[in-house]
Amino acid sequence: MENRRLTKEKVMDERKRLDMTQKELGEKVDLSTATIAGIENGNQAITYENELKLREALLLPHPKLLAVVEQVDEYNVKVTKD
């Protein structure tokens, strides 16, 4: 299974896609603007706890859900919604 950790590029791209400032994202996840800037420029590591908060604020799936979907796909199982 490939690494599904959130990257600095993904944080910035998704924040911009949602038309959110660093300050607005920081307020949503209870992190300072300086911390968000540090994450985006690679000077601040993303802890697992902060990754989960960022994923929720940026409307990204949980990493464990990604692993399940990847596993299902290995077996070519089609998942449909009723």
Backbone as a chain_set.jsonl record, in Angstrom:
{"seq": "MENRRLTKEKVMDERKRLDMTQKELGEKVDLSTATIAGIENGNQAITYENELKLREALLLPHPKLLAVVEQVDEYNVKVTKD", "coords": {"N": [[0.849, -1.182, 0.0], [0.591, 2.182, -0.842], [2.076, 5.202, 0.526], [-0.122, 7.241, 2.225], [-0.062, 9.621, 3.532], [-0.741, 13.033, 4.326], [0.44, 15.647, 2.312], [2.523, 18.614, 2.114], [2.035, 19.992, -0.247], [-0.492, 19.045, -0.94], [-2.059, 20.026, 1.161], [-1.886, 22.811, 0.701], [-2.897, 22.979, -1.959], [-5.537, 21.949, -1.674], [-6.593, 23.713, 0.22], [-6.557, 26.096, -1.234], [-8.245, 25.326, -3.31], [-10.64, 25.255, -1.97], [-10.953, 27.883, -1.591], [-9.884, 29.155, 0.692], [-8.239, 31.008, 3.208], [-4.965, 30.877, 4.804], [-5.268, 31.656, 7.43], [-8.046, 31.226, 7.856], [-8.189, 28.43, 7.533], [-6.515, 27.665, 9.633], [-8.037, 28.545, 11.822], [-10.208, 26.801, 11.631], [-9.043, 24.369, 12.305], [-7.836, 24.797, 14.685], [-5.171, 25.769, 14.749], [-2.321, 27.913, 14.506], [-1.887, 30.629, 12.158], [0.759, 30.843, 11.424], [1.634, 28.222, 11.85], [0.152, 26.812, 9.92], [1.229, 28.017, 7.623], [3.865, 27.143, 7.95], [3.531, 24.382, 7.65], [2.71, 24.291, 4.976], [4.982, 25.284, 3.673], [6.818, 23.413, 4.253], [8.337, 23.51, 6.563], [7.242, 22.735, 8.927], [6.311, 19.861, 10.523], [3.626, 17.543, 9.959], [1.593, 16.403, 12.35], [-0.025, 13.302, 13.251], [-2.468, 13.716, 14.524], [-3.014, 16.39, 13.795], [-3.119, 16.01, 11.066], [-5.493, 14.565, 10.762], [-7.353, 16.505, 11.578], [-6.875, 18.458, 9.613], [-7.572, 17.025, 7.296], [-10.32, 16.706, 7.703], [-11.199, 19.405, 7.705], [-10.456, 20.12, 5.136], [-12.029, 18.557, 3.619], [-11.246, 15.944, 2.949], [-10.79, 12.386, 2.6], [-10.493, 10.06, 5.364], [-7.385, 8.519, 6.251], [-7.461, 5.74, 6.891], [-9.827, 4.922, 5.723], [-9.13, 5.248, 3.068], [-7.293, 3.163, 2.843], [-8.951, 0.934, 3.118], [-10.59, 1.182, 0.861], [-8.638, 0.904, -1.093], [-7.863, -1.742, -0.589], [-10.238, -3.12, -1.169], [-10.391, -2.554, -3.87], [-8.244, -4.061, -4.826], [-9.296, -6.597, -5.023], [-11.029, -6.297, -7.037], [-13.651, -5.579, -6.47], [-16.813, -4.249, -6.831], [-18.182, -1.42, -5.497], [-21.253, -0.181, -4.661], [-23.705, 2.363, -4.19], [-26.821, 2.4, -2.637]], "CA": [[0.0, 0.0, 0.0], [1.402, 3.388, -0.929], [1.947, 6.153, 1.621], [-1.279, 8.126, 2.038], [0.038, 10.789, 4.417], [-1.034, 14.339, 3.751], [1.659, 16.377, 1.968], [2.415, 20.078, 2.16], [1.415, 20.426, -1.498], [-1.919, 18.704, -0.884], [-2.694, 20.985, 2.072], [-2.008, 24.101, 0.013], [-3.793, 22.84, -3.113], [-6.917, 21.78, -1.226], [-7.004, 24.971, 0.862], [-6.847, 27.049, -2.308], [-9.432, 24.833, -4.023], [-11.791, 25.643, -1.162], [-10.909, 29.348, -1.489], [-9.695, 29.411, 2.11], [-6.938, 31.567, 3.57], [-4.264, 30.129, 5.841], [-5.896, 32.034, 8.7], [-9.332, 30.534, 7.963], [-7.915, 27.017, 7.774], [-5.999, 27.566, 10.998], [-9.153, 28.688, 12.765], [-11.023, 25.581, 11.567], [-8.344, 23.229, 12.895], [-7.235, 25.266, 15.926], [-3.73, 25.951, 14.586], [-2.005, 29.294, 14.144], [-1.576, 30.907, 10.758], [2.182, 30.524, 11.252], [1.757, 26.761, 11.747], [-0.351, 26.436, 8.589], [2.258, 28.452, 6.668], [4.999, 26.239, 8.127], [3.167, 23.099, 7.032], [2.682, 24.461, 3.523], [6.315, 25.498, 3.104], [7.65, 22.265, 4.602], [9.132, 23.737, 7.772], [6.49, 22.221, 10.076], [5.808, 18.505, 10.299], [2.197, 17.349, 10.21], [1.349, 15.292, 13.27], [-1.189, 12.505, 12.853], [-3.655, 14.408, 15.05], [-3.278, 17.545, 12.94], [-3.509, 15.515, 9.744], [-6.921, 14.236, 10.805], [-8.083, 17.778, 11.609], [-6.744, 19.085, 8.298], [-8.377, 16.251, 6.35], [-11.733, 17.039, 7.912], [-11.435, 20.781, 7.265], [-10.245, 20.204, 3.691], [-12.984, 17.628, 3.006], [-10.49, 14.809, 2.414], [-11.105, 11.155, 3.324], [-9.622, 9.559, 6.425], [-6.414, 7.588, 5.661], [-7.868, 4.339, 7.053], [-10.837, 4.69, 4.702], [-8.4, 5.073, 1.815], [-6.7, 1.829, 2.865], [-10.034, -0.026, 2.886], [-10.962, 1.304, -0.544], [-7.539, 0.315, -1.854], [-7.932, -3.184, -0.411], [-11.4, -3.586, -1.925], [-10.047, -2.455, -5.281], [-7.345, -5.169, -5.145], [-10.119, -7.763, -5.324], [-11.929, -5.887, -8.11], [-15.017, -5.561, -5.949], [-17.527, -3.019, -7.171], [-18.969, -0.921, -4.378], [-22.302, 0.711, -5.144], [-24.535, 2.992, -3.166], [-28.254, 2.205, -2.961]], "C": [[0.893, 1.244, 0.0], [1.119, 4.316, 0.244], [0.826, 7.138, 1.326], [-1.232, 9.344, 2.957], [-0.207, 12.069, 3.636], [0.278, 15.079, 3.496], [1.428, 17.88, 2.049], [1.728, 20.602, 0.904], [-0.096, 20.177, -1.484], [-2.666, 19.678, 0.02], [-2.925, 22.309, 1.346], [-3.004, 24.016, -1.15], [-5.254, 22.757, -2.69], [-7.443, 23.045, -0.545], [-7.39, 25.984, -0.205], [-8.084, 26.637, -3.098], [-10.704, 25.245, -3.294], [-11.861, 27.153, -0.936], [-10.803, 29.793, -0.023], [-8.311, 30.044, 2.332], [-6.268, 30.665, 4.6], [-4.884, 30.42, 7.203], [-7.213, 31.285, 8.899], [-9.14, 29.044, 8.231], [-7.41, 26.813, 9.194], [-7.094, 27.657, 12.047], [-10.013, 27.425, 12.789], [-10.375, 24.415, 12.309], [-7.622, 23.587, 14.19], [-5.702, 25.249, 15.869], [-3.48, 27.396, 14.173], [-1.756, 29.417, 12.649], [-0.121, 30.559, 10.478], [2.401, 29.018, 11.115], [1.273, 26.282, 10.391], [0.677, 26.819, 7.527], [3.471, 27.526, 6.74], [4.753, 24.877, 7.506], [3.265, 23.217, 5.516], [4.063, 24.697, 2.914], [7.31, 24.411, 3.521], [8.51, 22.427, 5.832], [8.475, 23.195, 9.033], [5.963, 20.841, 9.722], [4.318, 18.449, 10.616], [2.042, 16.147, 11.126], [0.105, 14.535, 12.802], [-2.48, 13.185, 13.307], [-4.021, 15.606, 14.164], [-3.666, 17.126, 11.527], [-4.997, 15.197, 9.715], [-7.774, 15.5, 10.813], [-8.059, 18.449, 10.237], [-7.585, 18.356, 7.258], [-9.861, 16.595, 6.485], [-12.048, 18.437, 7.381], [-11.324, 20.929, 5.754], [-11.115, 19.222, 2.904], [-12.288, 16.461, 2.299], [-10.801, 13.56, 3.227], [-10.047, 10.788, 4.365], [-8.655, 8.54, 5.821], [-6.787, 6.116, 5.818], [-8.957, 3.979, 6.049], [-10.172, 4.473, 3.35], [-7.809, 3.671, 1.724], [-7.756, 0.77, 2.577], [-10.441, -0.004, 1.419], [-9.897, 0.667, -1.422], [-7.588, -1.212, -1.773], [-9.104, -3.77, -1.212], [-11.061, -3.592, -3.411], [-9.114, -3.589, -5.716], [-8.115, -6.411, -5.573], [-11.141, -7.485, -6.423], [-13.399, -5.969, -7.694], [-15.643, -4.219, -6.32], [-18.399, -2.625, -5.991], [-19.979, 0.072, -4.931], [-23.107, 1.249, -3.971], [-25.979, 2.827, -3.588], [-28.939, 3.54, -3.167]], "O": [[1.847, 1.326, 0.773], [0.066, 4.233, 0.877], [0.831, 7.795, 0.285], [-2.242, 10.023, 3.142], [0.086, 12.162, 2.444], [1.137, 15.131, 4.376], [0.291, 18.352, 2.052], [0.934, 21.541, 0.971], [-0.875, 21.003, -1.96], [-3.773, 20.108, -0.305], [-4.026, 22.858, 1.376], [-3.858, 24.89, -1.3], [-6.113, 23.415, -3.277], [-8.607, 23.406, -0.718], [-8.419, 26.649, -0.098], [-8.877, 27.484, -3.508], [-11.72, 25.547, -3.92], [-12.711, 27.643, -0.192], [-11.529, 30.677, 0.432], [-7.334, 29.644, 1.7], [-6.911, 29.8, 5.196], [-5.008, 29.521, 8.035], [-7.473, 30.767, 9.985], [-9.843, 28.463, 9.058], [-7.836, 25.883, 9.879], [-7.076, 26.931, 13.041], [-10.494, 27.024, 13.848], [-11.07, 23.572, 12.876], [-6.877, 22.771, 14.732], [-5.031, 24.789, 16.793], [-4.339, 28.027, 13.557], [-1.454, 28.436, 11.968], [0.198, 30.037, 9.41], [3.261, 28.585, 10.348], [1.915, 25.434, 9.771], [0.962, 26.028, 6.628], [4.04, 27.164, 5.709], [5.652, 24.286, 6.908], [3.833, 22.349, 4.852], [4.291, 24.345, 1.756], [8.492, 24.479, 3.186], [9.337, 21.562, 6.122], [9.091, 23.195, 10.099], [5.25, 20.676, 8.732], [3.816, 19.214, 11.44], [2.323, 15.014, 10.734], [-0.711, 15.067, 12.05], [-3.463, 13.224, 12.568], [-5.188, 15.808, 13.829], [-4.45, 17.807, 10.866], [-5.685, 15.525, 8.748], [-8.799, 15.564, 10.135], [-9.079, 18.944, 9.757], [-8.239, 18.991, 6.431], [-10.564, 16.753, 5.486], [-13.046, 18.63, 6.687], [-12.008, 21.759, 5.155], [-10.963, 19.071, 1.692], [-12.683, 16.048, 1.208], [-11.051, 13.66, 4.428], [-8.878, 11.156, 4.253], [-9.06, 7.762, 4.957], [-6.455, 5.313, 4.945], [-9.005, 2.844, 5.574], [-10.596, 3.616, 2.574], [-7.821, 3.057, 0.657], [-7.481, -0.196, 1.864], [-10.616, -1.057, 0.805], [-10.216, -0.03, -2.385], [-7.378, -1.895, -2.775], [-8.957, -4.808, -1.859], [-11.406, -4.533, -4.126], [-9.187, -4.034, -6.861], [-7.634, -7.189, -6.396], [-12.004, -8.315, -6.71], [-14.263, -6.375, -8.471], [-15.028, -3.17, -6.126], [-19.245, -3.398, -5.542], [-19.611, 1.046, -5.588], [-23.165, 0.642, -2.902], [-26.334, 3.077, -4.74], [-30.138, 3.583, -3.445]]}, "num_chains": 1, "name": "protein.A"}
